[in-house]
Structure formats: structure tokens, C-alpha cells
Amino acid sequence: LVLITSKGLFGGMSAGCFSTLGNNPFDVIKTRLQGTNASKYASTYDCFQQILRNEGVSAFYVGVVPRMGRVVPGQGIIFMSFETIQQALEQFQFFQ
């Protein structure tokens, strides 16, 4: 049970880490398009281009640390909980 629990925890935390790194650029663009200066962008692609040209690649990862602090533990707990509940339910004939 401990091995399955820890594998679920670390697997979920890894998934949370990679999903945050992959999604953060899209969240930055979305946030810019919803913000008070949204009118300076003609489209989503224009927003992407302006950020890249004026601020560089690192601008797509602004706010990534606090987001990881929220997402990574949460995903770890969700994966761990799923694995633990699934293992507990497999003891019953109904769930096999």
C-alpha cells in the first residue's frame, strides 16, 4: 500500500509539474487578453508575438512558481487518493 500510495503521489506531482510548465504560456496569453490592456492586441497570435518580441520567452513563465505551489501538491493528492480508493475497492467482488 505504501509503494502504491507514494507512486501515486509522485506520479501526480510530476503530472502537475509538467502540466503547469506546458499550460503556463497559454494562461499568460489568456490573462493578457482578459486584462485592462487587452485592446493593444489584435488577436491571440498577435498577443503571442508581442510578448515574445518585447519581453522574451521568460515572460510566458511569469507566475509559474506560485501556480506550481498550488497545482503540484493538489495533483499529487488527487492521484494518490484515486490509487488508494481503487485499491481499497478492488477487495470487493462487485468492483473486480
QUIJOHU-V560388 format. One record per residue. RES is the residue in three letters. OMEGA is omega in whole degrees, 0 to 359 (999 if undefined). NEAR is the number of other ideal C-beta (glycine too) atoms within 8 Angstrom. Layout:
((RES OMEGA NEAR) (RES OMEGA NEAR))
//
This chain:
((LEU 182 6) (VAL 180 5) (LEU 179 6) (ILE 179 10) (THR 182 11) (SER 177 8) (LYS 177 9) (GLY 180 15) (LEU 183 12) (PHE 175 9) (GLY 178 9) (GLY 178 14) (MET 177 13) (SER 178 8) (ALA 178 10) (GLY 179 15) (CYS 182 11) (PHE 179 8) (SER 177 10) (THR 180 13) (LEU 179 9) (GLY 185 7) (ASN 186 8) (ASN 178 13) (PRO 178 9) (PHE 178 7) (ASP 178 10) (VAL 179 14) (ILE 180 13) (LYS 180 8) (THR 179 8) (ARG 181 12) (LEU 179 10) (GLN 185 6) (GLY 183 7) (THR 179 3) (ASN 183 6) (ALA 183 9) (SER 180 4) (LYS 178 5) (TYR 180 11) (ALA 182 3) (SER 177 6) (THR 179 8) (TYR 178 6) (ASP 177 9) (CYS 178 12) (PHE 181 9) (GLN 181 8) (GLN 178 10) (ILE 181 13) (LEU 183 11) (ARG 187 6) (ASN 187 5) (GLU 180 7) (GLY 184 5) (VAL 183 6) (SER 179 7) (ALA 178 10) (PHE 181 11) (TYR 174 11) (VAL 179 7) (GLY 184 9) (VAL 183 10) (VAL 178 6) (PRO 179 7) (ARG 177 11) (MET 178 11) (GLY 178 8) (ARG 188 8) (VAL 186 12) (VAL 178 12) (PRO 180 10) (GLY 179 9) (GLN 177 13) (GLY 180 14) (ILE 180 10) (ILE 180 9) (PHE 180 14) (MET 180 12) (SER 180 9) (PHE 181 9) (GLU 181 12) (THR 180 12) (ILE 179 8) (GLN 179 8) (GLN 179 9) (ALA 181 7) (LEU 180 8) (GLU 178 8) (GLN 182 4) (PHE 181 7) (GLN 184 4) (PHE 186 4) (PHE 181 6) (GLN 999 5))
//
